[in-house]
Structures are given as C-alpha cells and as structure tokens.
Amino acid sequence: MKRVIILLTLLILLIGIGVSSGQFKLNIGNLDKYLKLPQKTEISTPSEKVKIVSEESVVIDVVDKVSPSVVTVSISKTRSLSNLFETNPFDPFFGFQQQQPQRQQKIEQDIGTGFIISENGQIVTNKHVVADTNAKYKVITNDDKSYDVQKIFRDPGNDIAILQIEAKNLKPVTLGDSGKIKVGQMAIAIGTALGEFRNTVTVGIISGLGRGITAGSPFEGYVERLDNIIQTDAAINPGNSGGPLLNSSAEVVGLNTAVSSDGQSIGFAIPINVLKESLESFSKNGKFQKPFLGVKYKMITKDLALLNDVPEGAYVQDVVEKSPAEKAGIEPNDIITKLDGQKITDKEDGLAKIISGKSIGSRMTVEIWRDGETKLLTVTVGEYTGE
C-alpha cells in the first residue's frame, strides 16, 4: 500500500510539472475552452447623445411640430333650391297654379386647408379654395377654435391667397427652400382630406419636379393652369388643397394644390419659393401685384419661324383694351421679338417670363415685327388687377 501511495503521489507530481511546463499543450488560461464554459459578453450602453433616427420618428416629430400651424378652411353660403320635385306634372291644372318662391339652403362645409405664416393671423391657402367672392369663410385651428375670415387677398398670378383673421400668438410654420429639394426625398402632407377628415397626415416622396397642371376645386368649380409644379406620391385628396407639403426637417417646401384625376397616388404642390416671392411683394405693398402688358399671344418657335419666313417671338393674337400694350401702339398680328434688348424665345419660357421680372410702372423698349418691318416702341408696365 505504501508503494502504491508513493507511485500515485509521484504520478500526480509529474503530471503537474508537465502541465505547468506546457508539455501537454494545455493552457490553463484556455481551460474554459476545453470545458465549454459560458463565455462572458460585454454589454455596452449607448450614449444619451446618440439617437437612432427612423422614418417613423421623423414623421412623428414633423407632425408634432407643424400640426398646430395647420388649419381647416370652411365655407358658408346660401343657394337657391328649385321646386322641381314639389310639382305634379300629371296635374291638368299644374301650369295655372301659382308658383312658390324658391327655397334657400344654407351650406356650411369644410373645403380646404391652410397654414399659419404669422403670429397675428395671416394664413396661406390656394386661391381656388376661396374663389367664391360672395361666400363667407371661416378658419378652424388644430385646437378646434373657429375664426371668421376678415379679409382675403388673392394673388392674380398664382393659385395663392392670404386669409386674415383676428388672432394673436399663433404658431407660424417654417418656410424652406424648394430650390434644394430632390426627387426621391421624403414628403409629408397635412390637410383636411375630402373636406371631412381634418388633420390627415400622408407620407411619400417627391416623385417629380417642373410639372405643368390644371388646378381646381371640386367644391367651387374653379380651374387654373399652373407650371413648374412639384409632384408627390404623398396622398393629396380634395380638401388637402392649401395645406403644407413638408420635408423631414419640418419645413414647408410646397403648397398642396391639386390631385390628378387621371392617375393614382399623384399629387401636386406649388414650390414654396413661388409663395415666398409673392409674400415679399405682398409685405411691401399690402397687396399682390403682377406686371401686366395686355396681349394675348402665341409663341413662334424657331422651326415655325423658318417655315413661315417670319422672326421668332410672340405672335400677338389680341390686345386688351386700354392696356399698356394698346397705349404703346402694339397691334394684333405684330410679332414681339425683344423686350429691353432681350430676345424672346420659346426655350426661355416666352414673353410671360420676361414680363414677370419687370417692375410695375417701369418703362421698357419693345421691338416688334410688322409687315416685314422692325419697329421700336416704349411701354410702361402696368399692374394686373383681375381676379
């Protein structure tokens, strides 16, 4: 027994020496590897300054920030109802009965959207939303407060209107820069969808730029041709007109104005830079102003000019009575070729583009082609006052 104990002791000692010297290629430090012990994992806590941004959080932040600045536009008017359905066409004495006076019905309906641009009650919407000059309009804010519209200023050159209400300490929106938007970026629309569902939020992308459309209101039957428009697939329904189109920074980049009746998921908005230009003019003069020449014309392209042996320019079809054009001596069938030395071409958006950049009351030289001869006339730019 003593020998057995001594041999076991020596064996254990030899094994210990071998392990410690590495003879058995066993590293004590990696013992957990051989024994399949659970590995330790380090759990790192993200810094409070780091925020994971998702599309959902962006939309929620934008809506929370801008919704208090979005309003519903409501119309109030009276219309006459005929007695057609109160008569009996089979009554032999029907034609000799005394006709009853027409009944009057009062209509109150949400018809559009707007957004606040100043603390003292100025609100932007589409001109076609408030096209009925005989109706009365109200504005309902996000907190369900109702205000009568005191004044309406309609931009004669764009589908833009400013509503004035008596209110203070309102929260205006932040206007962005539509010149920086790109196709594919996020677009968020807020409005009174279908004239019924207030504060409806829809999300999509900017799906096109520089579009030309015909805008209108299904409630008022008003239409207008608009160019250089933003296209989006964020759902814009009747009633959304006048609402803001927003980017992910909660800035308004467009004024929602129309929905396509021929396509699906296609809406349109006026670039906010167009609105900013109109607002700048409005702030200076207290009203919208549009330079006015007073001609109805059709552009003659380069190819058409070569084909007909006439100069390229704006062919005058008609002249407005008592307009600056008539006073300057411009006549139908004239071809306007230059304004202040600037050549008029179809590629440069024609005559209207140049006129829009002129100041009301300024004088300019007009070069016309008439009966094979070139003439120079002087025109004083007028102001368009029509609605």
C-alpha positions in Angstrom: 0.0 0.0 0.0 2.9 2.3 0.8 4.4 1.6 -2.6 1.0 2.3 -4.3 0.6 5.6 -2.5 4.2 6.7 -3.3 3.7 5.8 -7.0 0.4 7.8 -7.2 2.0 10.8 -5.5 4.9 10.7 -8.0 2.4 10.4 -10.9 0.4 13.4 -9.8 3.6 15.4 -9.3 4.8 14.5 -12.8 1.5 15.5 -14.3 1.6 18.8 -12.5 5.1 19.5 -13.7 4.1 18.6 -17.3 1.1 20.8 -17.4 2.8 23.8 -15.9 5.7 23.5 -18.4 3.4 23.1 -21.4 4.5 19.6 -22.3 0.9 18.5 -22.6 0.0 21.6 -24.8 -2.7 22.6 -22.3 -3.0 26.3 -21.4 -4.7 26.9 -18.1 -5.9 30.2 -19.4 -7.9 28.4 -22.1 -9.3 25.8 -19.8 -12.8 27.2 -20.2 -12.5 26.5 -23.9 -11.9 22.8 -23.3 -14.5 22.6 -20.5 -17.0 24.6 -22.7 -17.7 27.1 -20.0 -20.1 30.0 -20.9 -18.4 33.0 -22.5 -18.5 36.4 -20.9 -20.2 39.1 -23.0 -19.8 42.9 -22.7 -23.0 44.9 -22.9 -22.4 48.5 -23.9 -25.0 51.1 -23.1 -25.3 53.7 -25.9 -24.7 57.3 -25.0 -27.6 59.6 -24.4 -26.4 61.9 -27.1 -26.8 59.1 -29.7 -30.3 58.8 -31.2 -31.4 56.2 -33.7 -33.4 58.0 -36.3 -36.1 56.1 -38.2 -38.6 57.2 -40.7 -41.4 56.7 -38.1 -39.7 59.0 -35.6 -39.1 61.6 -38.3 -42.7 61.7 -39.4 -43.9 61.9 -35.8 -41.6 64.8 -35.0 -42.6 66.7 -38.1 -46.3 66.2 -37.4 -46.0 67.2 -33.7 -44.2 70.4 -34.7 -46.3 71.5 -37.7 -49.9 70.4 -36.8 -50.6 73.4 -34.6 -49.9 75.6 -37.6 -52.3 73.8 -40.0 -55.9 75.0 -40.3 -59.1 73.9 -42.0 -60.9 76.4 -44.3 -64.7 76.3 -44.2 -67.2 78.0 -46.5 -70.6 79.4 -45.6 -73.1 80.4 -48.3 -76.7 80.3 -49.4 -78.0 78.6 -52.5 -81.5 78.5 -54.1 -83.4 75.3 -54.5 -86.0 74.9 -57.2 -89.4 73.4 -56.7 -89.0 70.8 -59.4 -89.6 67.9 -57.1 -92.6 69.5 -55.4 -94.7 69.7 -58.5 -97.0 67.2 -60.2 -96.6 67.1 -64.0 -99.7 64.9 -64.3 -102.0 67.5 -62.7 -104.0 69.2 -65.5 -104.0 72.5 -63.6 -100.3 72.4 -62.9 -99.5 75.1 -65.4 -102.0 77.5 -64.0 -101.0 77.2 -60.3 -99.2 80.0 -58.6 -95.5 79.2 -58.4 -94.0 79.0 -55.0 -90.9 81.1 -54.3 -87.6 79.2 -54.4 -86.3 77.9 -51.1 -83.0 79.0 -49.7 -80.5 76.5 -48.3 -77.5 77.5 -46.2 -74.4 75.5 -46.8 -71.5 75.2 -44.3 -68.7 72.8 -45.4 -65.0 72.2 -44.9 -63.5 72.8 -48.3 -59.7 73.2 -47.9 -56.7 73.6 -45.8 -54.3 76.4 -44.9 -51.2 77.1 -42.8 -50.3 80.0 -40.5 -47.4 82.2 -41.6 -47.6 84.9 -39.0 -48.5 85.2 -35.3 -51.0 88.0 -36.0 -53.4 85.9 -38.0 -52.2 85.6 -41.6 -52.9 82.2 -43.2 -51.9 80.9 -46.7 -54.2 78.7 -48.8 -55.0 78.2 -52.5 -56.8 80.9 -54.4 -59.2 78.3 -55.8 -60.2 77.3 -52.3 -61.6 80.8 -51.6 -62.6 81.6 -55.2 -66.3 82.5 -54.4 -66.3 86.2 -53.7 -69.9 86.1 -52.5 -69.3 83.5 -49.8 -68.1 83.8 -46.2 -65.2 81.8 -44.9 -64.0 80.5 -41.6 -60.8 79.1 -40.3 -60.7 76.3 -37.7 -57.4 75.8 -35.9 -55.9 72.5 -34.7 -57.4 73.0 -31.3 -60.9 73.4 -32.7 -61.1 77.2 -32.4 -63.1 78.9 -35.1 -62.3 82.4 -36.6 -64.2 84.4 -39.2 -62.0 85.4 -42.2 -61.9 89.2 -42.2 -60.1 89.8 -45.4 -58.9 87.7 -48.4 -56.0 88.8 -50.6 -55.9 86.8 -53.9 -52.7 86.6 -56.0 -53.7 87.3 -59.6 -50.6 85.5 -61.0 -50.6 82.3 -58.9 -53.0 79.9 -57.1 -52.3 81.6 -53.8 -54.4 83.5 -51.3 -53.8 85.1 -47.9 -56.6 85.0 -45.3 -56.6 87.5 -42.4 -58.2 86.5 -39.1 -58.3 88.3 -35.8 -56.0 86.3 -33.6 -52.7 86.6 -31.8 -49.9 84.4 -30.6 -50.4 81.9 -33.4 -47.6 79.5 -34.3 -46.3 80.1 -37.8 -44.7 77.4 -40.0 -41.1 77.5 -41.1 -40.7 78.1 -44.8 -38.0 76.0 -46.5 -36.2 76.3 -49.9 -37.9 74.4 -52.8 -34.8 75.1 -54.9 -33.0 72.5 -52.9 -35.5 69.6 -53.0 -34.6 66.5 -54.9 -36.6 63.7 -56.5 -36.8 60.8 -54.1 -36.7 62.7 -50.8 -39.3 62.3 -48.1 -42.6 64.4 -48.4 -45.2 64.7 -45.7 -48.6 66.3 -46.3 -51.2 67.5 -43.7 -54.7 68.6 -44.6 -58.5 68.2 -44.4 -58.8 65.2 -46.7 -62.1 65.0 -48.7 -63.3 68.1 -46.9 -64.2 65.9 -44.0 -61.2 64.4 -42.2 -59.2 67.2 -40.5 -55.5 66.9 -39.8 -55.0 63.9 -42.0 -51.3 63.0 -42.4 -49.9 61.3 -45.5 -46.4 60.3 -46.3 -44.5 59.7 -49.6 -41.6 61.1 -51.7 -41.0 63.9 -54.1 -41.7 62.0 -57.4 -41.2 64.8 -59.9 -40.3 68.4 -60.5 -41.2 71.0 -63.1 -44.6 69.7 -63.9 -47.5 71.6 -65.6 -51.0 71.0 -64.4 -54.5 72.4 -64.3 -55.6 73.0 -60.7 -59.1 73.4 -59.4 -61.6 72.9 -56.7 -64.4 70.2 -56.9 -66.3 72.4 -54.4 -66.1 75.6 -56.3 -65.6 74.5 -60.0 -62.6 76.8 -60.4 -59.6 75.8 -62.6 -56.3 77.4 -63.4 -53.2 76.5 -65.4 -50.0 76.2 -63.3 -46.4 75.4 -64.3 -43.2 74.4 -62.6 -45.1 72.3 -60.0 -43.8 69.7 -57.6 -45.2 66.2 -58.0 -45.5 63.9 -55.0 -47.0 60.4 -54.3 -48.0 61.5 -50.8 -51.8 61.2 -51.0 -53.4 64.6 -51.7 -57.2 64.5 -51.9 -59.8 67.2 -52.5 -59.8 69.2 -49.3 -56.0 69.0 -48.9 -55.6 72.0 -51.2 -53.9 74.8 -49.5 -52.1 72.6 -47.0 -48.3 72.3 -46.5 -46.0 69.8 -48.2 -43.2 69.3 -45.7 -39.6 67.9 -45.7 -38.1 65.8 -43.0 -36.9 69.0 -41.2 -40.5 70.2 -40.7 -40.0 72.9 -43.3 -42.8 73.8 -45.8 -41.4 73.2 -49.3 -44.7 73.3 -51.2 -48.3 74.5 -51.1 -50.5 71.5 -51.9 -52.8 72.4 -54.8 -54.2 69.6 -56.8 -54.7 65.8 -57.3 -54.6 64.1 -60.6 -58.0 62.7 -61.7 -56.3 60.5 -64.4 -53.7 58.8 -62.2 -53.4 57.2 -58.8 -51.1 58.4 -55.9 -50.1 61.6 -57.8 -50.5 65.0 -56.1 -49.1 68.4 -56.9 -47.8 71.4 -54.9 -46.7 74.9 -55.7 -43.0 75.4 -54.9 -42.6 77.3 -51.7 -40.1 79.7 -53.3 -43.0 80.9 -55.6 -45.0 81.7 -52.4 -42.1 83.5 -50.8 -41.8 85.8 -53.8 -45.5 86.6 -53.6 -45.3 87.2 -49.9 -42.3 89.5 -50.4 -44.4 91.6 -52.8 -47.4 91.5 -50.5 -45.4 92.7 -47.5 -44.1 95.7 -49.4 -47.3 96.8 -51.0 -50.0 95.3 -48.7 -51.4 93.5 -51.8 -50.4 91.1 -54.5 -49.0 92.8 -57.7 -48.5 91.3 -61.1 -46.7 93.1 -64.0 -49.1 93.5 -67.0 -48.6 94.1 -70.7 -52.0 93.2 -72.0 -51.6 90.9 -75.0 -52.9 87.5 -75.9 -50.2 85.7 -77.8 -48.8 82.5 -79.2 -45.1 81.7 -79.3 -43.5 81.2 -82.7 -40.7 78.6 -82.4 -37.5 78.7 -84.4 -38.7 76.0 -86.7 -42.1 77.7 -87.2 -40.4 81.0 -87.9 -38.1 79.4 -90.6 -41.1 77.7 -92.2 -43.1 80.9 -92.5 -40.2 83.3 -93.1 -41.0 85.4 -90.0 -38.9 86.2 -86.9 -39.0 84.1 -83.8 -41.0 85.7 -81.0 -44.5 86.2 -79.5 -47.3 86.5 -82.1 -49.9 88.9 -80.9 -53.4 87.4 -81.3 -55.3 90.1 -79.4 -54.7 93.3 -77.4 -56.5 94.1 -74.2 -58.5 97.4 -74.4 -56.8 100.3 -72.5 -53.9 98.1 -71.6 -50.2 99.2 -71.7 -49.8 97.3 -74.9 -52.6 99.2 -76.6 -51.4 102.6 -75.3 -47.9 101.8 -76.7 -49.3 101.0 -80.2 -48.9 97.2 -80.2 -51.5 95.7 -82.6 -52.8 92.2 -83.4 -50.6 90.3 -85.9 -47.5 92.0 -84.6 -44.6 89.7 -83.6 -42.8 90.9 -80.4 -39.2 89.9 -80.8 -37.4 91.6 -78.0 -38.0 93.3 -74.6 -35.3 95.7 -73.5 -33.0 94.1 -75.9 -33.7 90.6 -74.6 -34.7 88.1 -77.3 -38.0 86.3 -76.8 -37.8 82.6 -77.4 -39.9 79.6 -76.6 -37.0 78.0 -74.8 -36.8 80.8 -72.4 -40.4 80.5 -71.3 -41.5 83.2 -73.8 -43.0 86.6 -73.1 -44.6 85.9 -69.8 -41.3 85.0 -68.1 -39.7 88.3 -69.0 -42.7 90.4 -68.1 -42.9 88.8 -64.7 -39.5 90.1 -63.9 -40.3 93.7 -64.6 -41.4 96.3 -62.0 -44.8 97.9 -62.2 -44.5 101.4 -63.5 -41.1 100.8 -65.2 -40.6 101.7 -68.9 -39.2 99.2 -71.4 -38.5 99.1 -75.1 -40.4 96.7 -77.2 -39.1 95.5 -80.6 -41.9 94.3 -82.9 -42.0 93.0 -86.4 -44.9 94.3 -88.5 -45.5 93.8 -92.2 -41.8 92.9 -92.8 -40.5 95.9 -90.9 -39.0 96.2 -87.4 -40.3 98.9 -85.1 -39.3 100.1 -81.6 -42.0 101.1 -79.1 -41.9 102.2 -75.5 -44.2 100.6 -73.0 -45.0 101.4 -69.3 -45.5 98.2 -67.4 -49.0 98.1 -65.9 -50.5 96.2 -63.0 -52.9 93.3 -63.4 -55.9 93.8 -61.3 -58.2 91.0 -62.4 -59.1 88.1 -60.1 
